[in-house]
Amino acid sequence: MTVNNHWYYYCLSDMLKNESARARSDGRKLHYKLYPDSLASQYMREADENWDIDILINLIKKHDRSLRPEKDELVIHLRVGDVVDGSIYTAKELLEKARPYCWGPIRLGGRGARGIQTAVGNIEPLALCDEDRHARNPRGRSRSVKEWMYYVKPLSFYEQLFGGSLGEGYYAGKRVKKITLVAGGCQTHDFTKSKEYIQVIKSLFEKGGFNVQVRLGNPPDDDFVYMCRSEFFIPSGGGFSRLVNDVRACYQQPDLVKTYRATAFSKNKKTKYKNENNNRNKL
C-alpha cells in the first residue's frame, strides 16, 4: 500500500464548510498554489460562501466518470493519516475502543514535526489530547470535550455491522460481493500505524468471505467522488465522511450505519437541500 504525500495539506471539507479555514495561511491561498485544479479550489473560485451544495454537485458531475463503484460493492471510509499516526495511541489501542483526537491553537515555526513552514506562512498544528474531561495543549489552555473528534472507528464498530440482524443476511440481501476500504488522511508523512490499522479491518472482512480491496494514497478528490457515487456506504468519523453523506443525502442515499441506527455512529445533522429530488445516478 503506497501513499501519495502530494496531498499533505489538502482539506476539502474545511474549504467548503468553514470560512475561517479558508482564511487561514493553509487555506485558500495554499490550496490555489498547491492544488489549483482540485475540487476545493474550483469550489472557492465559484463561491465565497459556506456549503453551496449545487456548486459541489455540479463539480462532482464533471469529475472522472470512470470513478464509480460496482453495483455489488460496499464502500467503507477509513479515516487514517494524522489522526492515527499522529495519535498518542498505538494502532492496537485505536482498534480497542474509540479514542478522542483534538485541536490545539498553538503555532510553531520552522520545520518541526508539528509545525511546518509553508510558502505562505505557518500552519496551525494539531495537538493531541488525553481522555480526561479536559485536555491541555502545549500552552496549557484547557480544551473542552466538545472539541474532541472521534475520527477513527474501533474494530467493534465494524464487528457490530456484521453481527445479528445487521450481519451477513442483510449484506447478502443487498447483493454485496466485495468491499472497498477507502483510506485517507492528511498532514502526515508516516503511515506506518495507519497501514497496521487498515490491515486489521481488511482481515476482518476477508474472514467474513468478502473480496476486499484498499484504496490508499489516491487523490482525495477521486476518493470523495468514488464514495459519493457508491451504492452502499459506511462512513468514518470527521468532516470528509460527513461531506460525503451530505451529498448522498441529496440523492436519498443514506449510509448503511445511519439507516440502521448502529449505536457506534453519531447521527448527522439534518439539512435541507435544493437538489433533494434529484436522482443519484446523475452524479
N, C-alpha and C positions, 0 to 999 in steps of 0.2 A: 504494500500500500504506500504510494508516494504522495507527497504533499506539495502543493504549489504555494510558495510563500509570497508570490507577487501580490496576493490579496490581503496582506497583513493588516492594512489599515481600513479595509473596506467595511462599511456598515450600512447596509441597505435600509434596515428598519429605522434606525435613528435618523437618517437623512430624510426619510419620508414622513416621519411622525413627530419629529422634535425640532422645533425652530431653534432652540438654544444649542442643540447638537450641530445644526448646520452652520451656526455662527462661530463654533469653536475652531481652533487652529487646525484640528484634524477633521474638520467638517467640509463645507462646500469647496473651499479653495484647494484643499488637499485632494479631494475626490476629482475635481476638474483637472488637476495636474497629473495625478496617477492613473485615474480611471475615467478618461473623457467620454468613452462610448458606453459606459455602464448604465444599467437601469437607473441607479441613483442619480447620476449626472444628467441623464436625459430628463428624468422627472424634475430635477431642480431647475433646468433650463425652461421647462414648460410651466412650472408652478412655483410660487414662493409662499405656499400655504401648506399646512399640515394635512396630509392624508386625503388627496383627491383621488378617489377610487377609480373614477372614469379615466383619468390620465394613466394610472398604473395599468389598468386592464388593457388599454389600447397598446401600451408598450409590450405587454405580455403577448398580445396577439401577433405583434410584428416579430417577436423573437423566434429563433430557430425552430421551425415546425417539426423537425425530426426529434426534438426533445419531448417525447410523450411515452409514458409507461404503457405497458400492455394491459389489456382488459382484465387479466387474471393476476395482476401484480399489486401487492400491498407495499406501499412506500412508507418507511419509518424514518423520521428525522432524529438523528442523534447529535445533540449539541456538545461538541468537544472543543479542542483548541485551548484557549487561555483559561477557560473555566475548569478544565481538567488538569492540564499540565502546569498551570499557574496556581493550582489549589494547594493548600497545606495538606490535603488528604491524598493518600495513595489511591491507585485505581481500585484496589480491593475495597478500601473504605468507602469510596464513592458508589460502589456496587452494593454495599451492605445496606445502606439507607440513604434517604435524601439528605444532602448536605447543603448548607447555605453558602452563597458567594455574594460579596457586596462591594460597593464602590467606596473609594476614599477620595477626598477633594484635593490631595496634595499634588504639587507639581515638582518634578525632578528634571534637572537639566542634564546635558551630556548624553552619553550612550549607555547608561546603566541598564540593569536588567529590567527595571520597571519604568524607566524614563528615557524616551527616545527623542533625540533632536531631529526634527524633520526639516524639510526645505522651507516650511512656512512657520516654524516655531515649535515650542514644546507641546507635547500632548499630555493629557492627564492620565496617569497610570491607574490601574485598578488596585485596590487594597484588599487584602484577604481578611476575613473576619471569622471569629470562632462561633460557637453555638450558645454563648451566653445571651441573656436578654438584650444586652447592648455590647457591641464590639467597639474596639478603638482602633483608629487608623494610626499611622506613624506619628502624626501630630497630636495625638491624644484626644481628638474630638470624638464624642460619642456618636455612633451610628445606630439609628433606630432599627428595630427588627423589620419594620415596614420597607426598609431599603435593601433588604436581602433579596436575592433572586435564587430560586431553585432551578437552575438550568439543567442539571444532569439528573436523569432518571435512574433510580436504583434497579437492580436486577428483578426485584419483586414486582416492580411496575409492569414489566413485560411478562413475568410469570402469571400475574393475575389475568392478563389478556388471553392467556391460553389455558385457563383453568375454568372448570364449571361451565355455566351457560354461555360464557364468552369464549369458550375454547374451540377445539377442533371442529365441532359441529357447525358453529357459526361461520368459520372461515371456509369450510367445505361448501356450505350453502351459498357462499358468495363466490365460489369457484376460484379462490385464491390458490395459486400453484407455486408462486415464487414471491420472495420478499427482497426488496432493495433497501439497504440501510444507507441513507444519505447523511454522511458525517461531515461536519464542517464547523469552523470556528475561526476567530481572528486573533491578532496580537500575540502570536507565539511562533517561535521558530523550532520548537521542540515538541513533537507529537508523540513522544515515547509512551507516556501514560495513556494518551488518547487511543493509541493503537491497541494497547492492552485491554482497555475498556471495550472497544469495538469488538475485539476478538471474542470476548466472553458473551456478549449479546449475540453475535453471529452464531456461536456454537450452540446457544440455547435454541435458536430457531432451526438450525440444522438437525439437532436431535429430535425436533418435532416433525421431521420429514420434509422440510421445505428446502427448495433450491434458493440459496441466499447469495446475493451479490452486494458488494460495497462500493459506494461512490465516495471517494475521499480525494481531496486535492483538486477537484474540479472548480471552474469559475463559479462563485456563489450565485450569480445571476442564472446560470444554467441549472443549478440545483433548485433554486427558487421556482423557476418556471416548471421544472420537472415535477416538483411536489404539487404545485397548483393544478397541474393537468392530470394528476393521478386519479384513478377511480376510487381507491381506498387509501386512506392516510392516517397515520398516527403521529402526533406532534411530540416534540420535546419541550423543555422549558425555554423561556426567553422570547425576545421580540421577533426573531426571524420566523419561528414556528407560528406565532400569533399572527404575523403578517400573512403567512400562507393561509391560515384559517379564515382571516378576514376576506381574502379574495375568494376562497372557496364558498364562503357563506353567501356571496352574491349569486352563486350558481346553485344554491341549495345542496351543497356537497359538504355536509359536516364531517368532521373527523370521527373515526370509529370510537375513540375514547369518550368524546363528549356525547355521542349518540347513546351510548350505553351507560353513561354516568359512572365510569370507573372512579372509585374513591381516591385513587392516587393522582388524579389530574384536576387542577383548579378550573372552574368554569371561566369561560371567556366573557367579557362584557359584550352585551348585545348592542349591535349597531344597525342603524337604518341605512340602506344603500339605494342609490338611484337606479342601479342596474340589477336589482334583486330578481327581476323576472326573466333575465337573460338565460340562455342555455349554456351550460358549462362547455359543451363541445365547440363553442366559438373561440375558446381560448387558444 
